[in-house]
């Protein structure tokens, strides 16, 4: 086994690791590292399909990483995964439904 084979096995191991991850930000970080390792491997051995594929996947993973890390650190009230909590309260004359999002924004409906 030579050094380039080791880079190929490293890249393959990173792909397997990415498939086993649950956290999307960590997954994208490992995917970017895998793309870089496969780029190195493909260019070094002249494997055009390998390096071309990972050259195309690298900006996709970087873009998704930036989107994921932005959402993870800056939740907004319009985020689609924000959970709604609904509480029904009884007033003296009318029933109100209070809706609040888990990111801390209260919305009241009559």
C-alpha positions, 0 to 999 in steps of 0.5 A, a space after each residue: 500500500 502506498 501513500 495515495 492508497 492511504 489517502 483513498 482509504 481515509 477519504 472512504 472512511 470519511 464518507 462512511 463516517 458522514 453517513 453515520 452522523 446525525 448532526 447535520 453540521 458535523 455531517 457537512 464538515 466531514 463531507 467537506 473533509 471527504 471531498 478534499 481527500 478525494 480531490 487529492 486522491 483523484 488528482 494525484 492518480 489522474 482519476 478524472 471521474 473521482 476528482 471531478 465528482 468531488 470538485 462539484 460536491 465540494 461547493 454544494 457541501 460548503 454551501 449547505 454547511 453555511 446554511 446549516 450553521 446559520 440556522 443552528 446559531 440564529 433561529 428565527 421565528 419563521 424557521 420551519 422546524 420551530 415547534 408550536 405549543 398551543 395552550 387553550 385558556 378560558 377567559 370570562 367571556 371568550 375562549 382564547 388560543 395562545 400560540 407560542 413558538 419554541 424560539 421565544 416569540 408569542 403570538 396570540 389569537 382570539 
